[in-house]
Every structure is written in structure tokens, then in C-alpha cells.
Amino acid sequence: MAVVDGQSGAKSRARNCAIALFAVANVLAMALAQNYKEAEVKAAFLYHFTGYVEWPDSAFESNSSPFVIGVLGKSEVHSSLQSVVRGKDWHGRAFVVKRVDTAKEMRECHVLFVAGAEAKRLPQILEILDDAPVLTVGESEGFAQKGGMINFFIEQNRVRFEINPDAAKRAHLTISSKLLNLARVVRQ
């Protein structure tokens, strides 16, 4: 009888272990799905922001220059953004979404999305951009208060954004009052 109980106990432990692993896998899958959805929402916001911001003519080399959205750092927003802008244009200009890292690449952007892991580089990034007409968008606490222009944050499980209009003005960008009315406005 003890052998049967031993086998039964081993089967029970194996079954409980399998159930626990299944539960952990489900939680991880749900977490990854949530992150992906968040990336899609941020990508959609980035695309729509372009309709509510005015860039000076000097931001473009020529009338046929593309509208460049750069992604600094590893982020699922990059691939989501590529999907969002596919087949679309900005005032007749093709969208180009690319990963960037160098100062030159950052200055060639019209929108620069700074992934959360790159937030520690914000002072250097802002110094590189100086007053270049590049809309800086981040996803880290204090990004807009430290000189970034738009920052994503989560509130009540929803992606929200805050805008630092003074930072945009320094870069010669005009943010529509319609967009400002949807945002939490912050100052440095």
C-alpha cells in the first residue's frame, strides 16, 4: 500500500507542478500580450501626434524628404509603429521609421521616441538635439519635466500623455491646442 501511496503522491506532485507551470506560463503570456497592446497604443499615439504638431519648413531638406520617426533603444513600439504608418504619408511625405543611436541620426528625425531604458541618457539627448525641430517623446517618469516634449504614462490601466509646451516651443514646434487639451500639461 505504501508503494501505491508513493506513486499517487508522486503523480499528485507532478500534476500540481504541471498546473503551477501552466499558470505561470499563462501569467507571462498575459503580461507579454499587455505589453504588446501598450506598444500598439503608443505607436498609434505617435502617428496621430504628427497631425497636431507643426514643423518649420527648415526641418526638411527638400519637398520630397521623408518624415522620419526614430526609435532610440529597444522597444516593441518600433515594429508596431512600422505597421501603423505602412501605406500612410504626412502631407505627401513618406513615413520612415528607423532605429537610431547616433547624434546625427537623432537630429535627422522629426519625431524621436526614447524608450524607457534610455531615459538615463535624456540630458545628453536633449543636449544633442539642442533646439533642433525634433518632437521628443518618452515613456519614463519625469521625461517631460526634464525637457522632453511628450511623455506617456499609465493611469487607471490606460496609456495617457503629458506635454511640455515650453520644450516644444524651444524647438520651434507648434503643438495644436486640440492636442494640448487632451494632455496633462507640465512645465520644467
C-alpha positions as CSV (number, residue, x, y, z in Angstrom):
1,M,0.0,0.0,0.0
2,A,2.9,2.4,0.8
3,V,4.2,2.0,-2.8
4,V,0.8,2.9,-4.3
5,D,0.6,5.9,-2.0
6,G,4.1,6.8,-3.0
7,Q,3.2,6.6,-6.7
8,S,0.0,8.5,-6.0
9,G,1.9,11.2,-4.1
10,A,4.5,11.5,-7.0
11,K,1.7,11.7,-9.6
12,S,0.0,14.3,-7.5
13,R,3.1,16.4,-7.1
14,A,3.8,16.1,-10.8
15,R,0.3,17.2,-11.6
16,N,0.5,20.1,-9.2
17,C,3.8,21.1,-10.7
18,A,2.4,21.0,-14.2
19,I,-0.6,23.1,-13.1
20,A,1.7,25.6,-11.5
21,L,3.9,25.8,-14.6
22,F,0.8,26.2,-16.8
23,A,-0.4,29.1,-14.5
24,V,3.0,30.8,-14.6
25,A,3.1,30.5,-18.4
26,N,-0.4,32.0,-18.7
27,V,0.5,34.9,-16.5
28,L,3.7,35.5,-18.6
29,A,1.7,35.3,-21.8
30,M,-0.9,37.8,-20.5
31,A,1.9,40.1,-19.4
32,L,3.5,39.9,-22.8
33,A,0.2,40.5,-24.5
34,Q,-0.5,43.5,-22.3
35,N,3.0,45.0,-23.3
36,Y,2.3,44.4,-26.9
37,K,-1.0,46.1,-26.7
38,E,0.6,49.0,-24.9
39,A,3.2,49.3,-27.7
40,E,0.4,49.4,-30.3
41,V,-1.4,52.2,-28.4
42,K,1.8,54.2,-28.1
43,A,2.6,53.7,-31.8
44,A,-0.9,54.9,-32.7
45,F,-0.5,57.9,-30.5
46,L,2.9,58.7,-32.1
47,Y,1.3,58.6,-35.6
48,H,-1.6,60.8,-34.5
49,F,0.6,63.3,-32.8
50,T,2.1,64.1,-36.2
51,G,-1.3,65.5,-37.2
52,Y,-1.3,68.0,-34.3
53,V,2.2,69.4,-34.5
54,E,3.6,71.9,-37.0
55,W,7.2,71.6,-38.1
56,P,9.1,74.5,-39.6
57,D,10.0,74.2,-43.3
58,S,13.6,74.1,-42.3
59,A,13.0,70.7,-40.7
60,F,13.0,69.2,-44.2
61,E,15.9,69.2,-46.7
62,S,13.6,69.2,-49.7
63,N,9.9,69.0,-50.7
64,S,10.4,65.2,-51.2
65,S,12.2,64.5,-48.0
66,P,10.5,61.8,-45.9
67,F,9.0,62.3,-42.5
68,V,11.4,60.4,-40.1
69,I,10.3,58.8,-36.8
70,G,13.2,57.5,-34.9
71,V,13.2,55.0,-32.0
72,L,16.0,55.2,-29.6
73,G,16.5,52.0,-27.6
74,K,14.9,48.6,-27.7
75,S,11.1,48.9,-27.8
76,E,8.2,47.0,-29.3
77,V,6.9,50.4,-30.3
78,H,9.3,50.2,-33.3
79,S,7.6,47.3,-35.0
80,S,4.1,48.5,-34.0
81,L,4.9,51.9,-35.5
82,Q,6.1,50.4,-38.7
83,S,2.7,48.7,-39.0
84,V,0.7,51.8,-38.1
85,V,2.4,54.1,-40.7
86,R,2.6,51.5,-43.5
87,G,0.9,53.0,-46.6
88,K,0.4,56.4,-45.0
89,D,2.0,59.7,-45.6
90,W,2.5,63.1,-43.8
91,H,1.4,65.9,-46.1
92,G,2.6,64.0,-49.1
93,R,5.9,62.8,-47.4
94,A,6.5,59.1,-46.9
95,F,6.9,58.0,-43.4
96,V,10.2,56.3,-42.5
97,V,10.5,54.5,-39.1
98,K,14.0,53.6,-38.0
99,R,16.1,52.7,-35.0
100,V,18.6,55.4,-34.2
101,D,21.5,55.7,-31.8
102,T,24.0,58.3,-33.0
103,A,23.7,62.1,-32.6
104,K,23.5,62.6,-36.4
105,E,20.6,60.0,-36.6
106,M,18.7,61.7,-33.8
107,R,19.0,65.1,-35.4
108,E,17.7,63.7,-38.7
109,C,14.4,62.7,-37.1
110,H,11.2,64.7,-36.9
111,V,9.9,62.6,-34.0
112,L,12.2,60.8,-31.6
113,F,10.7,58.1,-29.4
114,V,13.0,57.5,-26.4
115,A,12.4,54.0,-25.0
116,G,12.2,53.8,-21.2
117,A,15.6,52.1,-20.8
118,E,17.3,55.1,-22.5
119,A,15.8,57.7,-20.0
120,K,19.1,57.9,-18.2
121,R,20.6,59.4,-21.4
122,L,18.0,62.2,-21.6
123,P,20.3,65.1,-20.6
124,Q,22.8,64.0,-23.4
125,I,19.9,63.5,-25.9
126,L,18.5,67.0,-25.2
127,E,22.0,68.5,-25.5
128,I,22.5,66.8,-28.8
129,L,19.1,68.0,-30.2
130,D,19.5,71.4,-28.7
131,D,16.9,73.5,-30.5
132,A,16.5,71.1,-33.5
133,P,12.9,70.7,-34.6
134,V,12.6,67.2,-33.3
135,L,9.5,66.2,-31.3
136,T,10.9,64.2,-28.4
137,V,8.5,61.5,-26.9
138,G,9.3,59.3,-24.0
139,E,7.9,56.8,-21.6
140,S,9.7,57.4,-18.3
141,E,8.8,59.2,-15.2
142,G,9.8,62.9,-15.3
143,F,10.6,62.8,-19.0
144,A,8.6,65.9,-19.9
145,Q,9.5,67.8,-16.7
146,K,13.2,67.3,-17.6
147,G,12.9,68.8,-21.0
148,G,11.2,66.1,-23.2
149,M,8.1,67.3,-25.1
150,I,5.6,64.5,-24.7
151,N,5.7,61.7,-22.2
152,F,3.5,58.6,-22.0
153,F,2.3,57.3,-18.6
154,I,-0.2,54.8,-17.3
155,E,-3.2,55.9,-15.4
156,Q,-6.0,53.6,-14.4
157,N,-4.6,51.0,-16.8
158,R,-4.7,53.3,-19.8
159,V,-1.9,55.0,-21.7
160,R,-2.1,58.8,-21.2
161,F,0.3,61.5,-22.1
162,E,1.6,64.8,-20.8
163,I,3.1,67.6,-22.8
164,N,5.7,70.2,-22.0
165,P,4.8,73.0,-24.5
166,D,7.8,75.2,-23.5
167,A,10.2,72.4,-24.7
168,A,8.3,72.2,-28.0
169,K,8.4,76.0,-28.4
170,R,12.2,76.0,-27.9
171,A,12.5,73.5,-30.8
172,H,10.3,75.7,-33.0
173,L,7.4,73.2,-33.0
174,T,3.8,74.3,-32.6
175,I,1.5,71.9,-30.8
176,S,-2.2,72.3,-31.5
177,S,-4.4,73.4,-28.7
178,K,-6.6,70.4,-29.5
179,L,-3.8,68.1,-28.6
180,L,-2.9,70.2,-25.5
181,N,-6.5,69.9,-24.3
182,L,-6.2,66.1,-24.3
183,A,-2.9,66.1,-22.3
184,R,-1.7,66.9,-18.9
185,V,0.4,70.0,-19.4
186,V,3.7,70.1,-17.4
187,R,6.5,72.6,-17.1
188,Q,10.2,72.2,-16.4
